[in-house]
Amino acid sequence: MTVNQIPRRISLSLLLGICFLMFCCFFEPARSFAQDPTGSKTGTVTDVTAAKAGSPTAAELADAVGHNKIAINIMWTLIAGFLVMFMQAGFALVETGFTQKKNVAHTMGMNFLVYALGMFGFWICGFAFMFGGALNAATLGGAPGVVSHEVIVHLFGHDFGIAGNVGFFLNSKVYDVGVFALFLFQMVFMDTTATIPTGSMAERWSFKSFLIFGLFISMFVYPLFGNWVWGGGWLSQLGVNFGLGHGHVDFAGSSVVHMVGGMAALAGAIVIGPRIGKYGKDGSVNTIPGHNIPMALLGTFILAFGWFGFNPGSTLAGGDYRISIVAVNTMMAGTAGTLAVLAILYIQGKKPDPGMLANGLLAGLVAITAPCAFVNSLSSVIIGAIAGAIVVFVIYLLDVKLKIDDPVGAFAVHGANGAWGVLSLGLFADGSYGDGWNGVPGTVKGLFYGDASQFGAQCIGTLTCAVFVFTIMYIFFKISNKITPIRVKEADEIAGLDIPEMGVHGYVD
């Protein structure tokens, strides 16, 4: 081949390439139209399961419709559960970012292992205690053949459900697609509760003591209170039994998930005591800064993203149009919490601390979790803004006045605003949703919309959660300390917990 022939070869190759491209652009699409690019021909009567293919009976068509409805609900519930599971990564990043570099492996390790510990505890008995009396969720198919049973105490002429007793180890008696979907969704909710104290007790908590805690809260504390609210227990029946609205209502877990975790976090922080160097002998408060603010903010965004599974997923029904209301209210309350914190910091003459802004977002999300399905967007903004103010005040109260060291503000975010969330439902529920909730006819209305009794039920549930969880967890931490020390050695705390507790450095310089 001569030098002059090379350009001709290149030109010929280029011409062929252009021709092939024109063929793909103009002729191939026209040929593909013979297929079904719009999907209009996909999914016809021939896809309906029938004794005679292509000619289903009315009953067979009805079965197909019902099957598809439940399939959509189960798929929606599982996807929402997957989003909530990813929140575990968010918690790990937030807590690790807000703590010191020398404890990275330890803090991350707790957030990682609580997933496995909590899951096994919930599988062993937690799920049975919580939902054993309410396994037949209609939106998930009703669990045909599964017989639920609630342990009942008869007092004052009424039945008080206190715990379920069906479904231990997800045994063969509950081998049902709907029950398993419910288990996955509720398990990741429980794990959110279990991980909250890892923030309040970070940088001084013995890993062995943490292991005991992970099993205890997932097997007993969270499931019992959860049963009283979501499993058909006595708090949910305050409306039926005593005429208090629709009983204690918590759509997605301000009290069941966040307040339970927050009260446990408070009890743990009190028992374990502050970190070395946090408070001076003269009562001064020393700031112990987190080592990685970008990590903490990234974790906050992951949590906010996961909340779209947390709250809308609690419909347990992909066909419930209220999902859009729930999602928007969730988003609005979170941002309102952030902006409220920003305004407060400027009013106080302070800089816009990214850590406080992150806690403002989380506080708004926690607060809206209970009322998200029952309020309008204006109410969600008000609820979120008040949550932002609460988180600033409670962090100051604990840190400066009460000298309770909570490195990530776990109680202020989850405990205090979990309480505010369920109380706000009793104030702002507008009566547009919840007909028949907890067996009470009519929609859910709060005090501002004419039903003071609903606010009464919310107050009872909030007080019960605070007293029950704090008392049980305070006693647990005291007893646990006798089994294995709850706090690490002073020298290890000063040096960092990564090597003494975990055997590896979080970072290798």
C-alpha positions as CSV (number, residue, x, y, z in Angstrom):
1,M,0.0,0.0,0.0
2,T,1.4,3.4,-1.0
3,V,1.3,6.5,1.2
4,N,-1.3,8.0,-1.2
5,Q,-3.7,5.0,-0.7
6,I,-3.9,5.4,3.1
7,P,-6.2,8.5,3.0
8,R,-8.4,6.8,0.4
9,R,-8.8,3.8,2.8
10,I,-9.7,6.1,5.7
11,S,-12.2,8.0,3.6
12,L,-13.8,4.7,2.5
13,S,-14.1,3.5,6.1
14,L,-15.6,6.8,7.1
15,L,-18.2,6.7,4.3
16,L,-19.2,3.2,5.3
17,G,-19.5,4.2,9.0
18,I,-21.7,7.2,8.0
19,C,-23.9,4.9,5.9
20,F,-24.3,2.4,8.8
21,L,-25.1,5.3,11.2
22,M,-27.8,6.6,8.8
23,F,-29.3,3.1,8.6
24,C,-29.5,2.9,12.4
25,C,-31.0,6.3,12.7
26,F,-33.6,6.1,9.9
27,F,-34.4,2.5,9.1
28,E,-33.9,0.6,12.3
29,P,-36.4,2.7,14.3
30,A,-39.0,2.2,11.6
31,R,-38.6,-1.5,11.8
32,S,-38.8,-1.5,15.6
33,F,-42.2,0.1,15.5
34,A,-43.5,-3.3,14.6
35,Q,-42.8,-4.3,18.2
36,D,-44.3,-2.6,21.2
37,P,-42.2,0.4,22.3
38,T,-45.1,2.1,24.1
39,G,-46.2,-1.0,26.0
40,S,-49.8,-0.6,24.7
41,K,-49.9,-4.2,23.5
42,T,-48.1,-5.7,26.6
43,G,-50.3,-7.1,29.3
44,T,-53.5,-8.4,27.9
45,V,-56.3,-10.9,28.7
46,T,-53.9,-13.7,27.7
47,D,-51.7,-12.8,30.7
48,V,-54.6,-13.5,33.1
49,T,-54.3,-16.9,34.7
50,A,-57.3,-18.8,33.7
51,A,-58.5,-22.4,33.2
52,K,-59.1,-21.6,29.6
53,A,-56.3,-19.5,28.3
54,G,-57.4,-16.1,26.9
55,S,-61.0,-16.5,28.2
56,P,-61.0,-15.9,32.0
57,T,-64.2,-16.0,33.9
58,A,-65.4,-13.0,36.0
59,A,-64.1,-14.7,39.1
60,E,-60.7,-15.3,37.5
61,L,-60.5,-11.6,36.5
62,A,-61.4,-10.6,40.0
63,D,-58.7,-12.8,41.4
64,A,-56.2,-11.3,39.0
65,V,-57.1,-7.7,40.0
66,G,-56.9,-8.6,43.7
67,H,-53.5,-10.4,43.2
68,N,-52.1,-7.4,41.4
69,K,-53.3,-5.0,44.1
70,I,-51.6,-6.9,46.8
71,A,-48.5,-7.5,44.7
72,I,-48.2,-3.7,44.2
73,N,-48.6,-3.2,48.0
74,I,-46.0,-5.8,48.8
75,M,-43.6,-4.4,46.3
76,W,-44.1,-0.9,47.6
77,T,-43.6,-2.0,51.2
78,L,-40.4,-3.9,50.4
79,I,-38.9,-1.0,48.3
80,A,-39.7,1.4,51.2
81,G,-38.1,-1.0,53.6
82,F,-35.0,-1.1,51.4
83,L,-34.8,2.7,51.6
84,V,-35.1,2.6,55.4
85,M,-32.4,0.0,55.6
86,F,-30.1,2.4,53.8
87,M,-30.7,4.9,56.6
88,Q,-28.3,2.8,58.6
89,A,-25.5,4.1,56.4
90,G,-26.8,7.6,57.1
91,F,-26.7,7.1,60.9
92,A,-23.2,5.7,60.7
93,L,-21.9,8.7,58.7
94,V,-23.6,11.3,60.9
95,E,-22.5,9.8,64.2
96,T,-18.9,9.1,63.0
97,G,-18.6,12.6,61.5
98,F,-19.7,14.2,64.7
99,T,-17.2,12.3,66.8
100,Q,-13.4,12.3,67.0
101,K,-11.0,10.7,64.5
102,K,-9.5,8.4,67.2
103,N,-12.9,6.6,67.6
104,V,-13.9,6.1,63.9
105,A,-13.7,2.3,63.8
106,H,-15.5,2.0,67.1
107,T,-18.4,4.3,66.2
108,M,-18.8,2.8,62.7
109,G,-18.5,-0.7,64.2
110,M,-21.5,-0.1,66.5
111,N,-23.6,1.3,63.7
112,F,-22.7,-1.6,61.5
113,L,-23.2,-4.4,64.0
114,V,-26.4,-3.1,65.5
115,Y,-28.0,-4.1,62.2
116,A,-27.2,-7.7,62.6
117,L,-27.8,-7.8,66.4
118,G,-31.2,-6.0,66.1
119,M,-32.3,-8.2,63.2
120,F,-31.6,-11.4,65.1
121,G,-33.3,-10.1,68.3
122,F,-36.3,-9.0,66.4
123,W,-36.5,-12.3,64.5
124,I,-36.2,-14.4,67.7
125,C,-39.0,-12.8,69.7
126,G,-39.3,-9.0,69.0
127,F,-41.5,-9.3,66.0
128,A,-43.8,-11.8,67.8
129,F,-44.1,-9.5,70.8
130,M,-44.9,-6.5,68.7
131,F,-47.1,-7.9,65.9
132,G,-48.1,-11.3,67.1
133,G,-51.7,-10.0,67.6
134,A,-51.9,-8.1,64.3
135,L,-50.3,-10.2,61.6
136,N,-53.2,-10.1,59.2
137,A,-52.5,-6.8,57.5
138,A,-55.3,-6.3,54.9
139,T,-53.1,-4.3,52.6
140,L,-50.6,-7.1,52.5
141,G,-53.1,-9.9,51.7
142,G,-54.6,-10.6,55.1
143,A,-52.2,-13.5,55.7
144,P,-54.8,-16.3,55.1
145,G,-54.3,-19.2,57.4
146,V,-52.2,-17.2,59.9
147,V,-53.9,-17.0,63.4
148,S,-52.8,-13.9,65.4
149,H,-53.0,-13.8,69.1
150,E,-52.6,-10.9,71.6
151,V,-52.0,-11.3,75.3
152,I,-54.9,-9.5,77.0
153,V,-55.3,-8.1,80.5
154,H,-58.8,-7.3,81.6
155,L,-59.0,-4.1,83.7
156,F,-61.8,-1.6,84.4
157,G,-64.2,-3.5,82.3
158,H,-62.0,-3.3,79.2
159,D,-59.4,-5.5,77.5
160,F,-55.8,-4.2,77.4
161,G,-53.5,-5.8,74.9
162,I,-49.9,-5.9,76.2
163,A,-48.0,-8.2,73.8
164,G,-48.4,-10.5,70.9
165,N,-47.3,-14.2,71.2
166,V,-47.3,-15.5,67.6
167,G,-44.4,-15.5,65.1
168,F,-41.3,-16.4,67.2
169,F,-38.4,-17.1,64.8
170,L,-40.8,-16.5,61.9
171,N,-41.9,-20.1,62.3
172,S,-44.0,-22.2,60.0
173,K,-47.2,-20.9,61.4
174,V,-46.5,-17.5,59.9
175,Y,-44.9,-18.7,56.7
176,D,-46.8,-16.1,54.6
177,V,-45.7,-13.5,52.0
178,G,-47.5,-10.7,53.7
179,V,-46.1,-11.5,57.1
180,F,-42.6,-11.7,55.8
181,A,-43.0,-8.3,54.0
182,L,-44.3,-6.8,57.3
183,F,-41.3,-8.3,59.1
184,L,-38.7,-6.7,56.8
185,F,-40.4,-3.3,56.9
186,Q,-40.7,-3.3,60.7
187,M,-37.3,-4.8,61.3
188,V,-35.5,-1.8,59.7
189,F,-37.7,0.5,61.7
190,M,-36.6,-1.2,64.9
191,D,-33.0,-0.9,63.8
192,T,-33.4,2.9,63.6
193,T,-34.4,2.9,67.2
194,A,-31.5,0.6,68.3
195,T,-28.9,2.8,66.6
196,I,-29.9,6.1,68.3
197,P,-28.1,5.5,71.6
198,T,-24.9,4.7,69.8
199,G,-24.7,8.4,69.2
200,S,-25.5,9.6,72.7
201,M,-23.0,7.2,74.3
202,A,-20.3,7.4,71.6
203,E,-16.6,7.6,72.4
204,R,-16.8,5.9,75.8
205,W,-19.2,2.9,75.5
206,S,-17.7,-0.6,75.9
207,F,-18.4,-2.7,72.8
208,K,-19.3,-5.7,74.9
209,S,-21.9,-3.7,76.8
210,F,-23.2,-2.4,73.5
211,L,-23.7,-6.0,72.3
212,I,-26.0,-6.8,75.2
213,F,-27.9,-3.6,74.6
214,G,-28.5,-4.4,70.9
215,L,-30.3,-7.6,71.8
216,F,-32.2,-6.2,74.7
217,I,-33.8,-3.3,73.0
218,S,-34.7,-5.3,69.8
219,M,-36.2,-8.2,71.7
220,F,-38.1,-6.5,74.5
221,V,-38.3,-2.7,74.9
222,Y,-39.0,-1.5,71.3
223,P,-41.4,-4.4,70.6
224,L,-43.5,-3.9,73.7
225,F,-44.2,-0.2,73.2
226,G,-44.6,-0.8,69.5
227,N,-47.3,-3.4,70.3
228,W,-49.2,-0.9,72.4
229,V,-49.4,1.5,69.5
230,W,-49.1,-0.5,66.2
231,G,-49.8,-4.1,67.3
232,G,-53.4,-3.6,68.5
233,G,-52.2,-3.0,72.1
234,W,-53.9,-0.8,74.8
235,L,-52.7,2.6,73.7
236,S,-54.2,2.1,70.2
237,Q,-57.5,1.2,71.9
238,L,-57.9,4.4,74.0
239,G,-60.4,5.5,71.5
240,V,-62.5,2.3,71.4
241,N,-62.3,1.8,75.2
242,F,-62.4,5.4,76.6
243,G,-63.6,7.6,73.7
244,L,-60.2,9.4,73.4
245,G,-60.2,10.2,69.7
246,H,-58.7,7.3,67.7
247,G,-56.5,6.2,70.5
248,H,-52.8,7.0,70.4
249,V,-52.0,7.6,66.7
250,D,-48.5,7.5,65.3
251,F,-48.4,7.1,61.5
252,A,-44.7,6.3,61.0
253,G,-43.0,6.3,64.4
254,S,-42.3,9.6,66.1
255,S,-43.0,7.9,69.4
256,V,-42.6,4.2,68.5
257,V,-39.3,4.6,66.7
258,H,-37.7,7.9,67.6
259,M,-38.9,8.7,71.1
260,V,-38.2,5.1,72.2
261,G,-34.6,5.4,70.8
262,G,-34.3,9.0,72.2
263,M,-35.4,8.0,75.8
264,A,-33.0,5.0,75.7
265,A,-30.2,7.4,74.5
266,L,-30.9,9.8,77.4
267,A,-30.9,7.0,80.0
268,G,-27.6,5.7,78.6
269,A,-25.9,9.1,78.5
270,I,-26.9,9.7,82.1
271,V,-25.7,6.3,83.4
272,I,-22.4,6.3,81.4
273,G,-21.5,9.9,82.2
274,P,-19.8,12.6,80.1
275,R,-16.6,12.1,78.1
276,I,-13.3,13.0,79.7
277,G,-12.6,16.6,79.2
278,K,-16.1,17.6,78.3
279,Y,-16.8,19.6,81.5
280,G,-14.3,21.5,83.6
281,K,-14.2,21.3,87.4
282,D,-15.5,24.9,87.4
283,G,-18.5,23.8,85.5
284,S,-17.3,25.1,82.1
285,V,-18.4,23.3,79.0
286,N,-15.7,22.3,76.5
287,T,-16.5,21.7,72.9
288,I,-15.2,18.4,71.5
289,P,-15.6,19.0,67.8
290,G,-16.4,16.3,65.3
291,H,-13.6,15.3,63.0
292,N,-15.5,15.3,59.6
293,I,-18.4,17.7,59.0
294,P,-18.8,16.7,55.3
295,M,-19.3,13.1,56.4
296,A,-21.9,14.1,58.8
297,L,-23.8,16.2,56.3
298,L,-23.6,13.5,53.7
299,G,-25.1,11.1,56.3
300,T,-27.9,13.7,56.9
301,F,-28.8,13.7,53.2
302,I,-28.9,9.9,53.2
303,L,-31.2,9.9,56.2
304,A,-33.5,12.5,54.5
305,F,-33.6,10.3,51.4
306,G,-34.4,7.2,53.4
307,W,-37.2,9.1,55.1
308,F,-39.1,8.9,51.8
309,G,-39.3,5.2,52.6
310,F,-39.9,5.7,56.3
311,N,-43.0,7.9,56.1
312,P,-44.7,7.1,52.8
313,G,-43.9,3.5,53.1
314,S,-45.9,3.3,56.3
315,T,-49.1,3.3,54.2
316,L,-48.1,-0.4,53.4
317,A,-50.1,0.3,50.2
318,G,-48.7,1.4,46.9
319,G,-52.2,2.3,45.8
320,D,-52.8,4.7,48.7
321,Y,-52.9,8.1,47.0
322,R,-52.0,9.7,50.4
323,I,-48.4,8.8,49.7
324,S,-47.9,12.1,47.8
325,I,-49.2,14.1,50.7
326,V,-47.0,12.2,53.2
327,A,-43.9,12.7,51.0
328,V,-44.4,16.4,50.5
329,N,-45.2,17.0,54.2
330,T,-42.0,15.0,55.1
331,M,-39.9,17.1,52.9
332,M,-41.4,20.5,54.0
333,A,-41.0,19.8,57.7
334,G,-37.4,18.8,57.3
335,T,-36.4,22.0,55.5
336,A,-38.5,24.1,57.9
337,G,-36.5,22.6,60.7
338,T,-33.2,23.6,59.0
339,L,-34.3,27.1,58.3
340,A,-35.6,27.6,61.8
341,V,-32.2,26.6,63.2
342,L,-30.5,29.0,60.8
343,A,-32.7,31.9,61.9
344,I,-32.2,31.2,65.6
345,L,-28.4,31.0,65.1
346,Y,-28.4,34.4,63.4
347,I,-30.7,35.9,66.0
348,Q,-28.2,34.7,68.7
349,G,-25.4,36.3,66.8
350,K,-23.8,33.0,65.9
351,K,-22.4,31.5,62.7
352,P,-24.5,29.0,60.7
353,D,-23.0,25.8,62.3
354,P,-23.4,23.0,59.7
355,G,-23.8,20.5,62.5
356,M,-26.7,22.4,64.0
357,L,-28.3,22.8,60.6
358,A,-28.1,19.1,60.1
359,N,-29.8,18.4,63.4
360,G,-32.5,21.0,62.5
361,L,-33.3,19.0,59.3
362,L,-33.4,15.7,61.3
363,A,-35.5,17.2,64.0
364,G,-38.1,18.4,61.5
365,L,-38.2,14.9,59.9
366,V,-38.6,13.2,63.3
367,A,-41.4,15.5,64.3
368,I,-43.4,15.1,61.1
369,T,-43.1,11.3,61.2
370,A,-46.2,10.8,63.3
371,P,-48.6,13.4,61.8
372,C,-47.3,13.3,58.1
373,A,-50.5,11.6,56.8
374,F,-52.9,13.7,58.8
375,V,-51.9,17.3,58.3
376,N,-51.6,19.9,55.4
377,S,-48.4,21.5,54.1
378,L,-48.8,24.7,56.2
379,S,-49.1,22.6,59.4
380,S,-46.1,20.5,58.3
381,V,-44.0,23.7,58.0
382,I,-45.1,24.9,61.4
383,I,-44.4,21.5,63.0
384,G,-40.9,21.4,61.4
385,A,-40.0,25.0,62.4
386,I,-41.0,24.3,66.0
387,A,-38.9,21.2,65.9
388,G,-35.9,23.2,64.8
389,A,-36.4,25.5,67.8
390,I,-36.8,22.6,70.2
391,V,-33.6,20.9,69.0
392,V,-31.6,24.1,69.7
393,F,-33.1,24.6,73.1
394,V,-32.8,21.0,74.2
395,I,-29.2,20.7,73.1
396,Y,-28.4,23.8,75.1
397,L,-30.4,22.5,78.1
398,L,-28.6,19.1,78.2
399,D,-25.1,20.3,77.3
400,V,-24.9,23.5,79.4
401,K,-27.5,23.3,82.2
402,L,-27.8,19.6,83.0
403,K,-24.3,18.6,82.0
404,I,-25.5,15.5,80.1
405,D,-23.0,14.7,77.3
406,D,-24.7,13.7,74.1
407,P,-22.1,14.0,71.3
408,V,-24.5,14.0,68.4
409,G,-27.6,15.5,70.0
410,A,-29.5,12.2,69.8
411,F,-32.0,13.0,72.6
412,A,-32.7,16.5,71.3
413,V,-33.3,15.2,67.8
414,H,-35.1,11.9,68.4
415,G,-36.4,12.0,72.0
416,A,-37.7,15.6,72.4
417,N,-38.9,15.9,68.8
418,G,-40.4,12.4,68.8
419,A,-42.6,13.7,71.7
420,W,-43.4,16.9,69.8
421,G,-44.3,14.9,66.7
422,V,-47.0,12.8,68.4
423,L,-48.3,15.8,70.3
424,S,-48.5,17.9,67.1
425,L,-50.7,15.3,65.6
426,G,-53.1,15.8,68.4
427,L,-53.1,19.5,67.5
428,F,-52.9,19.8,63.7
429,A,-54.7,16.6,62.3
430,D,-57.2,18.2,59.9
431,G,-59.7,15.4,59.5
432,S,-58.9,14.7,55.8
433,Y,-57.5,11.2,56.4
434,G,-57.7,8.2,58.7
435,D,-61.4,7.1,58.6
436,G,-61.8,4.1,60.9
437,W,-58.2,4.3,62.3
438,N,-57.8,2.0,65.3
439,G,-61.4,0.9,64.9
440,V,-63.0,4.3,65.5
441,P,-65.4,5.6,62.8
442,G,-64.6,8.9,61.2
443,T,-61.3,10.7,60.3
444,V,-58.5,11.8,62.7
445,K,-58.9,15.3,64.0
446,G,-56.7,17.3,66.4
447,L,-57.5,19.9,68.9
448,F,-57.4,22.8,66.4
449,Y,-60.0,21.0,64.3
450,G,-62.4,20.2,67.0
451,D,-61.3,17.0,68.8
452,A,-59.6,17.7,72.1
453,S,-59.9,14.0,73.1
454,Q,-57.4,13.1,70.4
455,F,-54.8,15.4,71.9
456,G,-55.5,13.7,75.3
457,A,-54.7,10.3,73.7
458,Q,-51.5,11.7,72.3
459,C,-50.5,13.0,75.7
460,I,-51.1,9.7,77.3
461,G,-49.1,7.9,74.7
462,T,-46.2,10.4,75.0
463,L,-46.1,10.2,78.8
464,T,-46.3,6.4,78.7
465,C,-43.3,6.2,76.3
466,A,-41.2,8.6,78.3
467,V,-41.8,6.8,81.7
468,F,-41.7,3.2,80.4
469,V,-38.7,3.4,78.2
470,F,-36.6,5.7,80.3
471,T,-37.2,3.7,83.5
472,I,-36.6,0.3,81.8
473,M,-33.5,1.4,80.0
474,Y,-32.0,3.2,83.1
475,I,-32.4,0.1,85.1
476,F,-31.0,-2.0,82.2
477,F,-27.9,0.1,81.9
478,K,-27.3,-0.1,85.7
479,I,-27.7,-3.9,85.7
480,S,-25.7,-4.3,82.5
481,N,-22.9,-2.4,84.1
482,K,-22.7,-5.2,86.7
483,I,-22.4,-7.9,84.0
484,T,-19.7,-6.1,82.0
485,P,-18.5,-2.5,82.5
486,I,-20.6,-0.1,80.4
487,R,-17.7,2.3,80.1
488,V,-14.2,1.7,78.7
489,K,-11.0,2.3,80.7
490,E,-10.0,5.9,81.2
491,A,-6.6,5.3,79.4
492,D,-8.4,3.8,76.4
493,E,-10.9,6.6,76.2
494,I,-8.0,9.2,76.1
495,A,-6.0,7.2,73.6
496,G,-9.0,6.4,71.4
497,L,-11.2,3.3,71.2
498,D,-10.2,2.0,67.8
499,I,-7.3,-0.2,68.9
500,P,-8.4,-1.2,72.4
501,E,-11.9,-2.1,71.5
502,M,-11.8,-2.9,67.8
503,G,-8.2,-3.9,67.1
504,V,-7.9,-1.7,64.0
505,H,-7.5,2.0,63.2
506,G,-10.4,3.8,61.5
507,Y,-7.9,5.8,59.5
508,V,-4.3,4.9,58.7
509,D,-2.2,8.1,58.3
